[in-house]
Structures are given as structure tokens and as C-alpha cells.
Amino acid sequence: MDLFRSERARLRALAYRMTGSVSDAEDIVQDAWLRLTRIDPQAIEAPRAFLTTLVTRLALDRLRSARHTRERYVGLWLPEPEVSHWDQASWADGPPDSLAERDAVPFAMLLLLETLTPEQRAVFVLREAMDLDHGEIAAILGKTPEACRQILRRARARIAEQGPATTVRHPPARSGIAAAGRKLAEAFAEASARRDYAGIVALLGEQAEWLSDGGGVVRTARNRLVGPDRIARFLIGIQRKYDTTLEMVPVLVNGGPGLMTSLNGTFRSIIGLEVADGRILRLFQVLNPEKLRHLETAAASG
């Protein structure tokens, strides 16, 4: 079982990319572990490939089931965020070890993966994120290598139709880029706390978007807010409505800059930031309590 422990981070990363859910990824890995314990180790010729196949198939089952639920989802659907505290010192020579192990995938990429069929998603993730060749993918999915190549071409074409080129994982972080991301998150938090309309607008791209996921449980903007003006007015309006400050603490969200927010001292949401050229292009706010349960400890200590 030492192999499973050494492979756990990779398997969890695979399951998270497949489902977009932290809780589902944890359940899938745990299920894989339980199934592995019921099998004679001597009967497994290639343990690493066996585990990859097992987790992929479990994730596919979970994803196919989840698609029906997401079709009835109230408002915008966003992935469950992966959050780490941002220890500035740990970024001196690169990202924290925990994030390096997870090889965190950006929110924007997870949303693009949602546009794929479960089969396309599996092939794309196994090829682009797990670096498997078409023969290995074919063995996992029970298809021919050529069929997998065709599925991958369709998946890439679908993603290209949806948005700008991106990757299924973050490029290697550099300390300068990391510091700039944190500085931008801090500036946005400070401007929001001051209810500084001009300050908020100055930090946003011309076509900046705000996406909120309340799941029909928490009241929020159900549609995308587009443009710095609408986003700034929305942020200021929330604070005026509740006559309080929306507190924001910089954190790492899916390997990039983000914010943990609280209102009247109560943990409220996680906001992932997509940034480029010193501006915030998109803000992904997850408020649905079901998607934040795994962060209760982090919120309490943050």
C-alpha cells in the first residue's frame, strides 16, 4: 500500500480535474483505496496503471451522474475551489509543496472542461494533464488508440471554440508573478473595503466579469456581471445593504491569486481571480455552502 500513498496526490488531481469537485475527488480516491484493499497485490501486474484506470472509471461514473444535477442547477455553476493560505516566504523559490503536488488547475480551465462530454473530458485530462499516450488512454477507456485521438481532437476543438488558449494546469510559478498576483488581490481587497469605486474600477480589465455560484442556497447575482462599473457598484452595494465591510483576505485559489471573504465576521465565500497584464479579468465567487464545507477549518484559522 506504499504505492497508493505515493500515488495519492496524483490520483486526487486526476479525480478533481475529472469532476471539478474537491469532495467528489476525495470520495473517489477513498473508494479506490477500499477497492484496492480487496484485491491480491500479486494479481495486479501494473499497479500504477491499475490505479489510474480505477480512478478514471470511478470519476467517469460520478461525472455522468453529476451532469443531470448540473443541468438543473440554480444559477451559474462553478467548481469547488482548492484553497491554501498564502505564505509569502514559501514563494521565494516557487510554489508551496502542497500546490506543487496537486499541480493546481485554474478555474477558467475547469469551466472549459465542463463544456466537454464525460468521454472527451477523460481523454483530454489523461493526455494533457496526466501525460499518458494514446495507447495507455485506450487501455483505460476500452477503446482503440485511433478512437482516442479522434476524441482528443474534438475535445481540443470544443475548448478552442469556448475561449482563449489556456492549459489544464498552471505554468511553473515564478516569484515575481506570484508576488504581482498577491499584490493585485490585496489592492482589490483594500479598494473594496474602502468602497472606493474608482479604485476597484482601476484594477479591473475593460471586459472584466464577475461570476457567482450560490446554488440557489445563498442570494447572489445569478447572471454574469460584465464590466468594471457593474462589478464595482455590486461590491459597494452589498456593503451598503448590510451596513458593514466585506472583509477579504488574500489566499491561493486553485494555484492562483484569490480571496477569502467574510461578512459581519462570518465566512461567506471564496473568490478566484483570473489576472493578466496587471488587471483582473474574471472573478469566480463560490458561495454555495455545499461547495465550501471542506474549507471550514481553513476559514476558521484564516
VENVEN-V107081 format. One record per helix or strand of 3 or more residues. SS is the DSSP state (h for helix, s for strand). FROM is the first residue (numbers start at 1). TO is the last residue. If there is no record, write none. Layout:
BEGIN
((SS:FROM:TO) (SS:FROM:TO))
END
This chain:
BEGIN
((h:2:19) (h:22:37) (h:41:43) (h:47:71) (s:83:85) (h:88:91) (h:97:102) (h:107:113) (h:118:128) (h:134:141) (h:145:162) (h:175:193) (h:197:202) (s:204:213) (h:228:242) (s:246:253) (s:256:263) (s:266:276) (s:279:286) (h:289:291) (h:293:301))
END
